[in-house]
Amino acid sequence: MSMTDFRIARVQRTLRWLEDDIPLLNMRVKDLSKERQDAARRFATAIIQETRAELERLLQERPIETDDASGAASEPAD
C-alpha cells in the first residue's frame, strides 16, 4: 500500500467516524443551551466538510495507476 493510499484510507475512516458520531453528538449536547447546541453542530459540520475536502484533494493527487514498468497508463477495455 502506497503512502497516498494509506492517507486516503485514514481520512476515509475519520470521515466515517465523524459522520457516524452525529447522533451521539446530538445526545451529548441536548442539555446545553440552544446557542451552544447550534455552535457544537456547526463545528461538527465544519470538521466534516474539511475532512471531505481533504479526502477529495488526496484522491485528486493519487497517481494514475499503470500496467507496466514504462509508466504507460492502461487503456480501458472495450
For each residue, the residues with C-beta under 8 A, 3 or more apart:
1: 5 6 9
2: 5 6 63
3: 6 7
4: 7 8 58 61 62 63
5: 1 2 8 9 62
6: 1 2 3 9 10
7: 3 4 10 11 58
8: 4 5 11 12 55 58 59 62
9: 1 5 6 12 13
10: 6 7 13 14
11: 7 8 14 15 51 54 55 58
12: 8 9 15 16 55
13: 9 10 16 17
14: 10 11 17 18 51
15: 11 12 18 19 48 51 52 55
16: 12 13 19 20
17: 13 14 20 21
18: 14 15 21 22 44 47 48 51
19: 15 16 22 48
20: 16 17 23
21: 17 18 24 25 44
22: 18 19 25 26 44
23: 20 26 27
24: 21 27 28
25: 21 22 28 29 40 41 44
26: 22 23 29 30 41
27: 23 24 30
28: 24 25 40
29: 25 26 32 36 37 40 41
30: 26 27 37
31:
32: 29 36 37 40
33: 36 37
34: 37 38
35: 38 39
36: 29 32 33 39 40
37: 29 30 32 33 34 40 41
38: 34 35 41 42
39: 35 36 42 43
40: 25 28 29 32 36 37 43 44
41: 25 26 29 37 38 44 45
42: 38 39 45 46
43: 39 40 46 47
44: 18 21 22 25 40 41 47 48
45: 41 42 48 49
46: 42 43 49 50
47: 18 43 44 50 51
48: 15 18 19 44 45 51 52
49: 45 46 52 53
50: 46 47 53 54
51: 11 14 15 18 47 48 54 55
52: 15 48 49 55 56
53: 49 50 56 57
54: 11 50 51 57 58
55: 8 11 12 15 51 52 58 59
56: 52 53 59 60
57: 53 54 60 61
58: 4 7 8 11 54 55 61 62
59: 8 55 56 62
60: 56 57
61: 4 57 58
62: 4 5 8 58 59
63: 2 4
64: 73
65: 73 74
66: 70 71 72 73 74
67: 72 73 74
68: 71 72
69:
70: 66
71: 66 68
72: 66 67 68
73: 64 65 66 67
74: 65 66 67
75:
76:
77:
78:
